[in-house]
Amino acid sequence: MTESANGAVRLDGHLEPVPDEIDAVNLPVTGVLPPELTGRYLRNGPNPLPGETSSHGFLGHGMIHGVRLRDGRAEWYRNRWVRTGRLAGDPFVRPDGTRDLAAVAANTHVIEHSGRLLALVESGFPHALTPDLDTLGPCDFGGRLTTAMTAHPKEDPDTGELFFFGYGIRPPYLTYHRLSADGELVHSAEVDVPGPTMVHDFAITRNHLVWLDLPVVFDGELLGRGMPFRWDDGYGARLGVMPRNGGAVRWFEIEPCYVFHVGNAWEDEAGRIVVDGVRYSPAAWDRIWSAIGGVTSGAGAPVAAAAAQGGTCLYRWVLDPATGRAREEQLDDRWVEFPTLNDDLVGRGNRYLYAVVDDSAAGRTGAVVKYDLRGGATQTHELGGDRVSGEAVFVPAADGRAEDEGWLLSIVSDRAGTGSDLLVLDATDLSAPPVASVHLPRRVPSGFHGSWIPDAH
Ligand SMILES: [Fe+2]
């Protein structure tokens, strides 16, 4: 990704958008697809229309890429734009100054909850999709949702409730929401934060919510120039712990950083809150935000400076209510993103966390990594060649007893952009060759997040 002379971000190689929607059937497979992988792997990401330019790599209309697996076969691939108001040309700001949350590109994630398939973006309403990836329309849960909805809601593995939030550039800056297991929006409450910041993710534990209040702040001067957020050295950084059933947030100061993605959070036996996430040092933020078209103080920090500050690595914060202090620990020195886990352990003490290594600046090739957070060991699946992996989604085996019994599904592309495969890895042994590779009929641009939607629930 490079910035061209007119300020547009040029998306090339594995990032280059595709120009159209296609369908293909009976996809060729190398290896053996586990028959119990019967369902659809769906992945969202930005894909501008032909001829459109983007001023920031996070913009661009959402496009869902879907692969249908059944009984050991790869039945179909299809891709569809998410048809939001923005795709139809509706303005985000209406003539009367109000905002149209349906006129935002829903390009970040796709999930299923309570029978609804939803395309998500943090700055707008979710959009409901059919199983065949056609867009039904914006979803505001019967008129009860009046804020945007994060692309990273969290489903409680025991109750089936969906916890999420919306952030805004005008008060209320942060609003907390909860869906019941059957998809009804049953609770919304404002969360008191010092100012408007970019809040990409959060965490839940068995009893608490964890808020990220980090120094990437809204700046009205940047409106109309891509993403209107910039680093602010004066804002500070804190993690907030709030009881799930409401109540005051207790804030814990941490070293300034940014976190797009939390891996997981949980409560230990001493009542401390443990939060694992991918931490961007200030220099790493500067380097990466600049590279994708964001406004930074300089031209992007040199990689050595970013690495010296900790890069984009897996960190752990332990928040101790007894002392009011946060302890911070770097868990690894690989530059990673897209942390995932067995979703049965969201908010619980997980042993394993998976992530994608994109560390070419340090001379490391693309890989999927598995962290053993208790034993300390890591396993990697080296992709070989100049290939990059998207987020690796964990699918538990039907009879899996161990936390890591299951598969990782990820779309892997070569950096030059000539083709893509859906890789199926055995999560118990990442160093083994892929269980199967589904050869996709076209290059799938590297994007953001996806889900495995099994036929049987
Ligand atoms: Fe994300």
Residues whose N, C-alpha, C, O or C-beta is under 5 A from the ligand:
A	BS01	LIG	none
